[in-house]
């Protein structure tokens, strides 16, 4: 019983220290996302994600606080102030399962501190100019199952080799963002959601539209649309042919062609 009380005391002290460090980072400008644990109790929640971005007023040394934070599983490092040294600070965060890096200033050695990380399951790198060699430290991560590469300088061949060597699923995209969501319906690309203010929204695409052609290529599923967007660059203009349901008329669908100027991924959207 004495041993049990001591162990419980250590857990309580660790949780208290963790909460203090989370609060200190928030005071310095870190952005916290919280998850509600009990729908019947709004106060029963925990911090799910910490974003340390351009609004962060602390210094690199303040990132040492991460090593005391035990309850947070996801970390987003956002902005040009993010360097190789920031990655070194991030990997000592206990229980870290998802690391997302957005518009960072990393060299190809920047991911080296992740090698053999015991708990990482997802790594996302967005609009960050790393190259093929940067993927090497990720190959042997024991729990890694998903890597997202959006808007990097990694080649398609290197991504394919990484998949073959590691068995990890890779979502590989050049960085262009259209802003639609769809359902996996065989033979049809039905749009179910359009992000407000996105390139698709600005072009007039609406939920319940069916995309049939993208830049001259036939679109037969939402996955096919994703494949066609993936190699595109930020700022590319693409003609998109859609079928729109007609509620009152002699025909069930109206055929329309719109021009979409593809945008870049925002951090929150890329993570989702």
N, C-alpha and C positions, 0 to 999 in steps of 0.2 A: 504493500500500500504506500509506503514511503517513497519507493522508486516511482510508482505511478504518479504521485503528487508532484515529484520533481520534474518528471517528463511533461506533465500537464502544464507546469509552470513555465517550462522552456517554450512550449508551443504558444502559450499566451503572450510571453515576452516577444517572441518572433512575430506574432500577428500584430502586436502593438507597434513594434518597430517598423514593420512593413507599412502599416497605415500612416505612420508619421512621415515616412519617406515619400509615399504617394502624395500626401497633402503638401509636402515641401516642393515637390516637382510641379504640382498644380499652381502653387503660389508663384513659381518662376515662369509660368506660362505654358506648361504642358497641358494638352487637351485630354480629358478623360472621357471614355465612353463606359456607361454603366449598364449592367444586365440585371433585370429584376428576377429574383429567384422564386418569389411566391406572388402569384397574380392577385392574391387576396390581401397582401401586405406590401403596400408601396415602399415601405421603409426597408424591406428585406431585399437588398441588392448588393452587388459587388462590382468593383471596377473590372471591366472586361478587357479594355484596350487603353494603352497609353500612347498618345501621339506627341512626339517631341519635334516641333517644326520651327518655322520661321518666327513664330511669336515667342519662342522660348528665350527668356532673358538670362538664363544661367550660363555658366561656362562649361567647358569640357569636363572639368573636375567634378561638377555637380552630377555628372552621369554616374559617378561612383555610388550614388544612392540606389541605383537599379539593383545592386547585388543584395540588398536587403528586402526587396519586394517579392513576396512569395505567392500572392494570390492572383496575379495578373498573368495571363497566358499569351497576349498579343501585344507586340510593340511595333509602332510605325515611326521610322526616322525619315523626316521630310525636309528637303531643302539643300541648298548648296553648301551650307555649313556642315553637312554630314560628310565626314571623311573616314579614312581607314581607322583612325583612332576611335571614332565613335562606335564602330563595329566591335572593337576590342572591349569597350565598356558594356556593350549590349549583351554579349554572349555570357557574361557572368550572372545574368538575371535568372534566379532559380525557377525552374518549371517553364521556361520560355518555350512555347510551342509554335508560334507564328511570328516571323520576322519579315516586315515589309519595308522596303527602301525605295524612296520616291525622290526623283530629281536630285540625286546625291552626287557628290564629287569624289567618287571612288576610283582608285587605280585597279588594275586587274588582280592585284594582291589583296584587295580590300576584304574579300570573303575568306581569306585564309584562317582567321580566328574561328570560323565555324566548323573546321575540320573535326570530326569525331564528336560533334555536339550531341549530348545524350538524349535530348528531349524535343528537338526541332522536328516538326512535322510538315510545315509549310514555309517556303521562302518565296517572297514576291519582290521582283526588282523592276521598277518602272521608270522610263524616261531617264535612264542612267547609262552613260556610255561605256559599259564594260564590254570586253571582248571574249573570244572563245576560251582563252586560258583561265578566265575567272571562275569557270564552272568546276574546275578540278577539285577544290576542297569539298564540294557537295556530294561527290560520288559515293562516299562510304558512310554518310550519316545514317545511323542505325534505324531511326524512325521516320526519316524523310519520305513523304509520299507524294508531294505536290510542289512543283516549282512553276512560278508565273514569270515570264520574260516578256515585258511589253516595252517597246521602244528602246531596246538595247542595241549594241553593235555585235551581239552574238549572231553567228551565222546559223542558217537552218540546218546545215550539215553537222555543225557542232552540237546543236540541240538534239538532233537525232542520235548522234553518237553517245551523248549523255544519257539519253533514254535507254539505249542498248546496254550501256555499262552499269547503270544504276537500277534500272527497272522502275524508275520514278516517272510519274505522269507529268508532262510539261505542257503548259498552255503558252504557246509561242505566238507572239504578235509583233508586228513592226511598230505599233504605237498608235495607229489610227483608231478613232472612236466614233461610232455612229449613234449610239444611244437608244437601242431598241432591245426588247426582250421578246422571246417567243416560246412556243411549245414544240416538243419533238413529235410532230405529226408527219407520218410518212407521206412523201410526195407533195408536201405543201409547206410553205414558209409563212405561217400565220403570225402576225405581230400582235402580241397581247399587251405590251406596255411600251410607252415612249417616254423617255426621261425628259422632264420639262427643261427647256432651254438647250437641249442637245441639238447636234446637226440634223438629226432626223426630224425633230420637232420644228426646227427652223425651216425645213424644206416642206413641211406640211404633211408628213407621214402621220397616220393616226392608228390607234388600236383597232383591231379587226381588219386592217389592210392585209393583203397577201402580197408579198414581194415575189415576183416571178423572174425578174432579170436584174442583175447588178453589174454595171459596167459592160454590158453585152453578153455576160455569162448567165446561163440558165440557173435559177435557184429552185431547188426541189425540196429543201428542208431548212430549218433554222441553223442546223449545224453547217450546212453548205454555205449559208450566208456568212457565218462566222469565219469559215475557211477563206472566203473571198475577201473579207475585210482585213484579215490578219496580215497579208503582205503589203497593205497600203500604208502610205505615210501621212502624217499630219498635214492638212491643207490640200490633199488630193480632192479634185472635184469628180464626182461619179454620177452618171445617169442611172436612175433606179426606176424600173417599171413596176407598177403596183396594180392590183385589182381591188377596187373598193366596193363594198356592198351598196346596192341601191335599194332603199326602203320603199320608195314609191316610183314605179316605172315599169316598163315592159321588159327590161333586162335585169338579171340578178346582180351583175357587176359592171362597174365602169372602169375602163382601162385608162391609166394615167401614167405619165412619165415626169419625174421630178429630178432636179439636180441637187445633189447633197455634197456639201463641202465638209469633208471629214475633219473632226477635231482631234484633240489629244485627250488621253485619259486623265481624269482627276483622281486624286489619291483614294478618296472614299469609294468611288465607283470601281476603280481597279481592284481594290481589296475585296469587294463584294463579289 
